[in-house]
Amino acid sequence: MCGSGVSPGYSRRAMKLQYTVTARLGSQSDLDEYVDWLAVDHLQKVLDAGALNCALVLPDTDDRTFMVRCHYIFESRESFDRYIREHAPRLRQEGLERFPPDRGVVFTRETGSVRIMM
């Protein structure tokens, strides 16, 4: 349990949505290029398309995995669905053009309801 009680902002009804995209890349140079592209282009486009905020994370790994996770927060499931319908196809295509599967890049995506954010 966090702290001594329930956060004043806690609500069972108003849940934000977290959208996480994980990219596994084939080499350190691909990882560096991918992070540079995210930083100067892609992350801002996702924010402009409806995400409230984002975080780029380089996970600690025990092996030589070249991995990046981007965590986005959307106001609601509805705002995320609008992003998926109206913006995601174009943004995903841009990513695939720069980092196609034949470069060894594998993308996975997941969503989840944010229950508590402090």
N, CA, C and O of each residue as an XYZ file, in Angstrom:
472
protein
N       0.831     -1.171      0.000
C       0.000      0.000      0.000
C       0.879      1.239      0.000
O       1.878      1.299      0.716
N       0.510      2.214     -0.793
C       1.267      3.449     -0.901
C       0.827      4.421      0.180
O      -0.353      4.766      0.245
N       1.731      4.866      1.018
C       1.413      5.860      2.030
C       0.447      5.337      3.078
O       0.338      4.133      3.308
N      -0.255      6.281      3.711
C      -1.131      5.909      4.819
C      -2.593      5.847      4.436
O      -3.427      5.582      5.302
N      -2.942      6.077      3.193
C      -4.344      6.050      2.807
C      -4.489      6.103      1.307
O      -3.518      5.974      0.562
N      -5.715      6.297      0.881
C      -6.001      6.364     -0.548
C      -5.684      7.760     -1.051
O      -6.028      8.752     -0.408
N      -5.040      7.837     -2.181
C      -4.689      9.112     -2.781
C      -5.941      9.933     -3.074
O      -6.944      9.372     -3.516
N      -5.911     11.256     -2.839
C      -7.077     12.089     -3.118
C      -7.516     12.027     -4.586
O      -8.686     12.267     -4.884
N      -6.608     11.712     -5.494
C      -6.945     11.642     -6.910
C      -7.437     10.278     -7.366
O      -7.700     10.077     -8.551
N      -7.562      9.340     -6.432
C      -7.951      7.980     -6.794
C      -9.427      7.914     -7.152
O     -10.279      8.449     -6.442
N      -9.714      7.251     -8.259
C     -11.100      7.055     -8.678
C     -11.204      5.722     -9.391
O     -10.339      5.376    -10.195
N     -12.241      4.983     -9.107
C     -12.451      3.710     -9.800
C     -13.007      3.935    -11.195
O     -12.906      3.048    -12.042
N     -13.589      5.094    -11.455
C     -14.244      5.331    -12.741
C     -13.311      5.907    -13.792
O     -13.274      5.407    -14.916
N     -12.580      6.914    -13.464
C     -11.778      7.622    -14.452
C     -10.411      6.965    -14.579
O      -9.472      7.332    -13.872
N     -10.299      5.996    -15.478
C      -9.024      5.295    -15.633
C      -8.333      5.702    -16.923
O      -8.914      5.661    -18.008
N      -7.111      6.086    -16.776
C      -6.274      6.359    -17.941
C      -5.814      5.023    -18.512
O      -5.958      3.976    -17.881
N      -5.261      5.083    -19.711
C      -4.796      3.861    -20.364
C      -3.309      3.978    -20.662
O      -2.855      4.989    -21.198
N      -2.554      2.946    -20.316
C      -1.137      2.892    -20.678
C      -0.981      2.008    -21.904
O      -1.538      0.914    -21.991
N      -0.205      2.520    -22.845
C       0.098      1.807    -24.089
C       1.613      1.672    -24.130
O       2.333      2.669    -24.092
N       2.094      0.430    -24.209
C       3.534      0.180    -24.224
C       3.924     -0.495    -25.528
O       3.337     -1.499    -25.932
N       4.927      0.079    -26.175
C       5.486     -0.511    -27.390
C       6.923     -0.921    -27.068
O       7.728     -0.101    -26.627
N       7.228     -2.185    -27.291
C       8.580     -2.695    -27.078
C       9.184     -3.022    -28.430
O       8.562     -3.692    -29.255
N      10.392     -2.547    -28.651
C      11.131     -2.860    -29.880
C      12.385     -3.626    -29.494
O      13.159     -3.192    -28.641
N      12.574     -4.771    -30.136
C      13.810     -5.541    -29.985
C      14.570     -5.375    -31.287
O      14.062     -5.677    -32.367
N      15.794     -4.892    -31.166
C      16.588     -4.572    -32.347
C      17.774     -5.499    -32.459
O      18.155     -6.162    -31.494
N      18.360     -5.540    -33.649
C      19.398     -6.516    -33.934
C      20.805     -6.148    -33.514
O      21.671     -7.019    -33.431
N      21.054     -4.864    -33.244
C      22.425     -4.458    -32.932
C      22.413     -3.153    -32.141
O      21.393     -2.469    -32.062
N      23.550     -2.826    -31.564
C      23.676     -1.562    -30.831
C      23.490     -0.375    -31.776
O      22.869      0.619    -31.398
N      24.012     -0.463    -32.986
C      23.847      0.660    -33.921
C      22.381      0.853    -34.303
O      21.926      1.988    -34.437
N      21.635     -0.241    -34.479
C      20.194     -0.128    -34.744
C      19.484      0.497    -33.549
O      18.602      1.338    -33.720
N      19.865      0.088    -32.334
C      19.273      0.652    -31.122
C      19.525      2.158    -31.062
O      18.604      2.932    -30.800
N      20.752      2.569    -31.301
C      21.096      3.996    -31.257
C      20.293      4.781    -32.297
O      19.768      5.854    -32.000
N      20.203      4.249    -33.499
C      19.447      4.913    -34.565
C      17.966      5.009    -34.208
O      17.330      6.036    -34.449
N      17.423      3.947    -33.640
C      16.017      3.908    -33.262
C      15.720      4.936    -32.158
O      14.739      5.674    -32.242
N      16.562      4.979    -31.138
C      16.371      5.934    -30.046
C      16.468      7.365    -30.569
O      15.681      8.223    -30.168
N      17.420      7.629    -31.455
C      17.541      8.969    -32.048
C      16.275      9.351    -32.798
O      15.789     10.474    -32.662
N      15.735      8.425    -33.591
C      14.509      8.695    -34.344
C      13.334      8.959    -33.403
O      12.551      9.884    -33.622
N      13.216      8.140    -32.352
C      12.147      8.373    -31.378
C      12.268      9.764    -30.766
O      11.280     10.490    -30.657
N      13.479     10.129    -30.371
C      13.697     11.382    -29.655
C      13.420     12.616    -30.512
O      12.872     13.599    -30.015
N      13.786     12.578    -31.773
C      13.647     13.778    -32.610
C      12.378     13.797    -33.451
O      12.066     14.816    -34.068
N      11.629     12.673    -33.489
C      10.486     12.633    -34.396
C       9.263     11.935    -33.794
O       8.242     12.573    -33.534
N       9.372     10.661    -33.581
C       8.195      9.829    -33.339
C       7.464     10.131    -32.020
O       6.238     10.235    -32.016
N       8.183     10.271    -30.923
C       7.522     10.489    -29.637
C       6.636     11.733    -29.673
O       5.512     11.708    -29.172
N       7.130     12.811    -30.258
C       6.337     14.040    -30.330
C       5.088     13.837    -31.191
O       4.034     14.397    -30.890
N       5.196     13.047    -32.250
C       4.023     12.782    -33.088
C       2.942     12.014    -32.324
O       1.752     12.268    -32.507
N       3.356     11.080    -31.471
C       2.370     10.349    -30.667
C       1.737     11.289    -29.646
O       0.533     11.208    -29.402
N       2.522     12.174    -29.048
C       1.961     13.162    -28.134
C       0.972     14.076    -28.860
O      -0.114     14.354    -28.352
N       1.351     14.532    -30.032
C       0.464     15.395    -30.821
C      -0.822     14.674    -31.218
O      -1.854     15.310    -31.430
N      -0.758     13.352    -31.317
C      -1.913     12.555    -31.733
C      -2.798     12.139    -30.555
O      -3.796     11.448    -30.758
N      -2.454     12.548    -29.325
C      -3.363     12.273    -28.227
C      -2.784     11.733    -26.941
O      -3.475     11.740    -25.921
N      -1.543     11.262    -26.939
C      -0.966     10.781    -25.683
C      -0.724     11.967    -24.743
O      -0.341     13.050    -25.185
N      -0.948     11.754    -23.461
C      -0.714     12.807    -22.467
C       0.759     12.957    -22.139
O       1.250     14.068    -21.939
N       1.465     11.827    -22.084
C       2.896     11.843    -21.820
C       3.500     10.539    -22.306
O       2.800      9.600    -22.684
N       4.810     10.516    -22.282
C       5.503      9.300    -22.708
C       6.823      9.179    -21.956
O       7.367     10.156    -21.440
N       7.312      7.954    -21.915
C       8.625      7.679    -21.329
C       9.322      6.663    -22.208
O       8.733      5.652    -22.591
N      10.568      6.930    -22.524
C      11.398      5.997    -23.278
C      12.311      5.316    -22.265
O      13.045      5.979    -21.532
N      12.259      3.984    -22.231
C      13.008      3.214    -21.234
C      13.911      2.213    -21.949
O      13.476      1.513    -22.863
N      15.153      2.156    -21.528
C      16.080      1.119    -21.983
C      16.173      0.110    -20.847
O      16.881      0.347    -19.868
N      15.463     -1.020    -20.964
C      15.436     -1.997    -19.866
C      16.806     -2.580    -19.570
O      17.613     -2.793    -20.475
N      17.054     -2.834    -18.305
C      18.251     -3.578    -17.896
C      18.030     -5.032    -18.290
O      16.989     -5.611    -17.981
N      18.989     -5.608    -18.958
C      18.888     -7.010    -19.350
C      20.190     -7.719    -19.007
O      21.254     -7.102    -18.952
N      20.089     -9.027    -18.776
C      21.264     -9.829    -18.463
C      22.002    -10.283    -19.717
O      23.188    -10.608    -19.669
N      21.289    -10.300    -20.833
C      21.917    -10.751    -22.068
C      22.197     -9.548    -22.969
O      22.023     -8.401    -22.556
N      22.616     -9.807    -24.159
C      22.938     -8.737    -25.110
C      21.707     -8.375    -25.942
O      21.778     -8.296    -27.169
N      20.602     -8.160    -25.278
C      19.375     -7.782    -25.954
C      19.358     -6.277    -26.159
O      19.626     -5.510    -25.235
N      19.044     -5.868    -27.357
C      18.957     -4.454    -27.685
C      17.472     -4.106    -27.705
O      16.779     -4.358    -28.691
N      16.990     -3.526    -26.606
C      15.557     -3.353    -26.421
C      15.241     -1.929    -25.969
O      15.997     -1.308    -25.223
N      14.093     -1.430    -26.448
C      13.576     -0.123    -26.060
C      12.098     -0.293    -25.749
O      11.379     -0.981    -26.472
N      11.649      0.337    -24.669
C      10.211      0.362    -24.361
C       9.752      1.810    -24.321
O      10.388      2.664    -23.704
N       8.643      2.066    -24.988
C       8.006      3.376    -24.924
C       6.670      3.202    -24.224
O       5.825      2.419    -24.658
N       6.488      3.935    -23.144
C       5.244      3.899    -22.371
C       4.503      5.213    -22.630
O       5.042      6.297    -22.409
N       3.280      5.098    -23.094
C       2.441      6.267    -23.358
C       1.225      6.199    -22.448
O       0.704      5.115    -22.187
N       0.771      7.345    -21.966
C      -0.455      7.421    -21.183
C      -1.481      8.202    -21.996
O      -1.206      9.296    -22.488
N      -2.672      7.617    -22.124
C      -3.798      8.270    -22.791
C      -4.864      8.573    -21.752
O      -4.988      7.859    -20.757
N      -5.624      9.618    -21.975
C      -6.658     10.055    -21.033
C      -7.688      8.973    -20.751
O      -8.179      8.853    -19.629
N      -8.018      8.181    -21.778
C      -9.077      7.181    -21.635
C      -8.931      6.130    -22.727
O      -8.144      6.286    -23.661
N      -9.692      5.074    -22.593
C      -9.750      4.058    -23.654
C     -10.244      4.695    -24.956
O      -9.759      4.358    -26.036
N     -11.199      5.606    -24.854
C     -11.756      6.266    -26.033
C     -10.696      7.096    -26.760
O     -10.625      7.065    -27.989
N      -9.880      7.832    -26.019
C      -8.833      8.627    -26.677
C      -7.779      7.721    -27.299
O      -7.242      8.034    -28.362
N      -7.479      6.604    -26.649
C      -6.543      5.649    -27.240
C      -7.126      5.029    -28.509
O      -6.428      4.901    -29.514
N      -8.401      4.645    -28.466
C      -9.043      4.071    -29.659
C      -9.034      5.060    -30.818
O      -8.840      4.661    -31.966
N      -9.239      6.334    -30.538
C      -9.176      7.372    -31.581
C      -7.758      7.442    -32.159
O      -7.586      7.543    -33.374
N      -6.742      7.387    -31.285
C      -5.350      7.360    -31.750
C      -5.111      6.160    -32.669
O      -4.511      6.307    -33.734
N      -5.574      4.985    -32.266
C      -5.376      3.772    -33.069
C      -6.059      3.899    -34.426
O      -5.500      3.495    -35.446
N      -7.247      4.452    -34.439
C      -8.000      4.601    -35.689
C      -7.415      5.660    -36.617
O      -7.266      5.429    -37.817
N      -7.089      6.809    -36.061
C      -6.786      7.975    -36.887
C      -5.298      8.242    -37.105
O      -4.936      8.909    -38.074
N      -4.440      7.746    -36.238
C      -3.016      8.115    -36.330
C      -2.052      6.937    -36.380
O      -1.035      6.997    -37.070
N      -2.362      5.876    -35.659
C      -1.420      4.757    -35.538
C      -1.026      4.134    -36.875
O       0.151      3.827    -37.063
N      -1.962      3.931    -37.822
C      -1.525      3.304    -39.084
C      -0.400      4.080    -39.781
O       0.564      3.482    -40.261
N      -0.524      5.394    -39.835
C       0.499      6.221    -40.482
C       1.814      6.188    -39.695
O       2.888      6.056    -40.282
N       1.728      6.306    -38.377
C       2.945      6.324    -37.565
C       3.643      4.966    -37.564
O       4.871      4.898    -37.591
N       2.871      3.897    -37.534
C       3.472      2.561    -37.618
C       4.156      2.351    -38.959
O       5.232      1.756    -39.024
N       3.538      2.837    -40.029
C       4.137      2.694    -41.362
C       5.470      3.433    -41.437
O       6.435      2.926    -42.009
N       5.519      4.630    -40.858
C       6.787      5.379    -40.828
C       7.868      4.569    -40.116
O       9.010      4.512    -40.572
N       7.505      3.946    -39.000
C       8.471      3.136    -38.261
C       8.937      1.927    -39.043
O      10.124      1.601    -39.049
N       7.994      1.257    -39.708
C       8.356      0.070    -40.496
C       9.216      0.420    -41.704
O      10.054     -0.381    -42.120
N       9.021      1.599    -42.268
C       9.868      2.018    -43.391
C      11.303      2.249    -42.940
O      12.241      1.930    -43.670
N      11.478      2.793    -41.759
C      12.826      3.039    -41.232
C      13.461      1.798    -40.625
O      14.673      1.603    -40.705
N      12.619      0.953    -40.010
C      13.101     -0.223    -39.280
C      12.279     -1.448    -39.670
O      11.466     -1.938    -38.886
N      12.499     -1.934    -40.889
C      11.713     -3.081    -41.360
C      12.140     -4.381    -40.676
O      13.235     -4.474    -40.121
N      11.259     -5.380    -40.725
C      11.579     -6.669    -40.089
C      12.882     -7.293    -40.598
O      13.551     -8.005    -39.849
N      13.253     -7.038    -41.855
C      14.489     -7.647    -42.359
C      15.751     -7.064    -41.714
O      16.854     -7.559    -41.948
N      15.590     -6.027    -40.911
C      16.708     -5.506    -40.116
C      16.763     -6.176    -38.748
O      17.610     -5.840    -37.920
N      15.855     -7.128    -38.513
C      15.853     -7.851    -37.254
C      15.060     -7.172    -36.154
O      15.208     -7.518    -34.982
N      14.216     -6.205    -36.514
C      13.420     -5.483    -35.526
C      12.102     -6.219    -35.296
O      11.420     -6.605    -36.246
N      11.752     -6.409    -34.027
C      10.488     -7.040    -33.664
C       9.768     -6.097    -32.702
O      10.331     -5.678    -31.691
N       8.523     -5.772    -33.027
C       7.712     -4.895    -32.186
C       6.636     -5.701    -31.472
O       6.026     -6.594    -32.061
N       6.407     -5.386    -30.212
C       5.255     -5.918    -29.487
C       4.558     -4.737    -28.811
O       5.177     -3.727    -28.478
N       3.252     -4.903    -28.623
C       2.454     -3.831    -28.025
C       1.540     -4.410    -26.962
O       1.063     -5.539    -27.077
N       1.300     -3.612    -25.919
C       0.329     -4.019    -24.905
C      -0.331     -2.778    -24.318
O       0.231     -1.683    -24.332
N      -1.539     -2.983    -23.803
C      -2.268     -1.903    -23.158
C      -2.710     -2.358    -21.770
O      -2.779     -3.552    -21.478
N      -3.004     -1.386    -20.937
C      -3.523     -1.704    -19.609
C      -4.165     -0.481    -18.982
O      -3.786      0.654    -19.270
N      -5.132     -0.725    -18.131
C      -5.796      0.358    -17.406
C      -4.925      0.798    -16.241
O      -4.444     -0.032    -15.470
N      -4.725      2.093    -16.113
C      -3.940      2.656    -15.017
C      -4.872      2.808    -13.823
O      -5.825      3.586    -13.867
N      -4.600      2.081    -12.778
C      -5.443      2.136    -11.576
C      -4.998      3.251    -10.632
O      -5.825      3.958    -10.057
N      -3.696      3.399    -10.480
C      -3.179      4.445     -9.594
C      -1.957      5.064    -10.262
O      -1.061      4.359    -10.726
N      -1.936      6.396    -10.303
C      -0.773      7.137    -10.810
C      -0.526      8.264     -9.827
O      -1.416      9.066     -9.544
N       0.679      8.315     -9.315
C       0.970      9.335     -8.291
C       2.081     10.238     -8.764
O       2.474     11.160     -8.049
